[in-house]
Amino acid sequence: MIRDIQFNELEKLLLNIGFAKVPTTGNQQVYQSSPSGALIILPAYEQQDYVQSVHLVAVRRVLLENGLINTNTFNRFLEKVAS
């Protein structure tokens, strides 16, 4: 898995595929998919922070399991952002 993905790029992907940021208290960021109800909870990354690979794996899993993106599309996102 590619490690140099900035949080702002990941957030842009989530918003583009139908997630909305959910207001929350604490040190996390919550995104919910309107069509599926899927939740993604991430630490409070700053926009330019690099996303830890464990979080990329978790996001990928949620997206795939809920049919919100396919493997090839997610891999292309990683390749495009990393280049």
C-alpha positions in Angstrom: 0.0 0.0 0.0 1.3 3.4 -0.9 2.0 5.6 2.1 2.3 9.1 0.8 -1.4 10.1 0.6 -2.3 13.4 2.2 -5.5 13.6 4.2 -7.0 16.3 2.0 -6.8 13.9 -1.0 -8.5 11.1 1.0 -11.2 13.4 2.2 -11.8 14.7 -1.3 -12.3 11.0 -2.5 -14.7 10.4 0.3 -16.8 13.5 -0.4 -16.8 12.7 -4.1 -18.3 9.3 -3.6 -21.1 10.5 -1.4 -19.7 10.7 2.1 -20.5 13.7 4.3 -18.6 14.9 7.3 -20.5 14.3 10.5 -20.1 16.8 13.3 -18.5 15.2 16.4 -16.8 16.0 19.6 -13.4 14.7 20.4 -10.3 14.0 18.4 -11.7 12.1 15.5 -13.3 12.9 12.1 -16.4 11.0 11.1 -17.7 10.5 7.6 -21.0 8.8 6.7 -22.2 7.6 3.3 -25.7 8.8 2.5 -26.7 5.9 0.3 -25.3 3.0 2.4 -25.0 4.5 6.0 -21.4 3.3 6.1 -19.2 5.1 8.6 -15.5 6.0 8.4 -13.9 7.2 11.6 -10.4 8.7 11.4 -8.1 10.5 13.7 -8.1 14.3 13.6 -5.6 14.6 10.7 -4.7 18.1 9.5 -5.3 18.6 5.8 -1.7 18.3 4.8 -0.9 15.3 7.1 0.0 12.0 5.6 -2.5 9.2 6.3 -1.2 6.2 8.1 -1.3 3.0 6.1 -3.5 1.3 8.7 -6.1 4.0 8.1 -5.9 3.6 4.3 -6.5 -0.1 4.7 -9.5 0.5 7.0 -11.0 3.0 4.6 -10.5 0.7 1.6 -12.2 -2.1 3.5 -15.2 0.0 4.4 -15.5 1.2 0.8 -15.2 -2.3 -0.8 -17.5 -4.0 1.7 -20.2 -1.5 1.2 -19.9 -1.6 -2.6 -19.0 2.1 -2.7 -15.9 1.7 -4.9 -14.2 -1.2 -6.5 -10.6 -2.4 -6.0 -9.3 -1.0 -9.3 -10.8 2.4 -8.7 -9.3 2.6 -5.3 -5.9 1.5 -6.5 -6.0 4.1 -9.3 -6.8 6.7 -6.7 -3.7 5.7 -4.8 -1.5 5.6 -7.9 -2.8 9.0 -9.1 -2.3 10.8 -5.8 1.1 9.3 -5.3 2.4 10.3 -8.7 
